[in-house]
Amino acid sequence: MKTYTICGSMRFEKEMKDIAYQLETQKGFNIFQCTYTPENHIPSKKELNEIEKSHYKKIDLSDGIYIVNIDYYIGESVKKEIEYAKEHNKEILYHLK
């Protein structure tokens, strides 16, 4: 069973949750998901820094990353995650919708 960290814009939070479910139940992948911010909460810079560190640790522990790029949108953070994954020889899969 391969492990992937799901990466994508938080504007696609709902879709990423649904995709993670499908990948685990239909493809047999183990998925590390994003940290989702509680509703109506604006994270502090410190919280964002901790979330980012946690996300990169998930990538380190994964076989690869699974990019959710709905309508071909990839933001700056995801571009950095792709570069990080490449630098660490991680597999990169794309979900197009």
C-alpha positions in Angstrom: 0.0 0.0 0.0 1.5 3.3 -1.1 1.1 6.5 1.0 0.5 9.8 -0.6 0.1 13.3 0.8 -2.8 15.2 -0.8 -1.8 18.7 -1.9 -4.1 21.4 -3.3 -5.6 24.8 -2.8 -7.7 25.1 0.4 -10.4 26.5 -1.9 -10.9 22.8 -2.8 -11.1 21.6 0.8 -14.4 19.7 0.2 -13.2 18.1 -3.0 -9.9 17.1 -1.4 -11.8 15.3 1.4 -13.9 13.5 -1.1 -10.9 12.6 -3.3 -9.0 11.2 -0.3 -12.0 9.0 0.6 -12.1 7.7 -3.0 -8.3 7.0 -3.1 -8.4 5.1 0.1 -11.6 3.1 -0.6 -11.2 2.5 -4.4 -7.4 2.7 -5.1 -6.1 1.2 -1.8 -3.9 4.2 -1.1 -3.0 5.5 2.3 -3.7 9.2 2.3 -2.2 11.9 4.5 -4.7 14.8 4.3 -4.2 18.5 4.8 -4.9 20.2 8.1 -8.3 21.8 7.7 -8.9 25.0 9.5 -12.0 25.1 11.8 -14.9 27.0 10.3 -14.7 30.8 11.0 -11.1 30.5 12.3 -8.4 32.6 10.9 -5.1 30.9 11.7 -2.2 33.0 13.1 1.2 33.1 11.4 2.5 30.8 14.1 -0.3 28.3 13.4 0.2 28.5 9.7 4.0 27.9 10.2 3.2 24.8 12.3 0.7 23.5 9.7 3.3 24.0 6.9 5.9 22.1 8.9 3.5 19.3 9.5 2.5 19.1 5.8 6.1 18.8 4.7 6.7 16.1 7.3 3.8 14.2 5.8 5.5 14.5 2.4 8.7 13.2 3.9 6.8 10.2 5.2 5.0 9.6 1.9 5.8 7.7 -1.2 4.6 10.7 -3.1 2.1 13.5 -3.4 -1.3 13.6 -5.0 -2.0 17.0 -6.5 -5.6 18.1 -6.6 -5.7 20.7 -9.4 -9.3 21.4 -10.2 -9.7 23.4 -13.4 -5.9 23.2 -13.7 -5.4 25.6 -10.7 -2.1 25.2 -8.8 -1.3 27.9 -6.3 2.1 29.0 -5.1 2.1 26.8 -2.0 1.4 23.7 -4.1 4.1 24.7 -6.6 6.6 24.7 -3.7 5.3 21.3 -2.5 5.8 19.9 -6.0 9.4 21.2 -6.1 10.0 19.8 -2.6 8.7 16.4 -3.7 10.8 16.4 -6.8 13.9 17.3 -4.8 13.2 14.4 -2.5 12.5 11.9 -5.3 8.8 11.5 -4.5 6.2 10.3 -7.0 3.8 13.0 -8.2 0.3 12.1 -9.2 -2.2 14.6 -10.6 -6.0 14.6 -10.2 -7.6 16.6 -13.0 -11.2 17.6 -12.8 
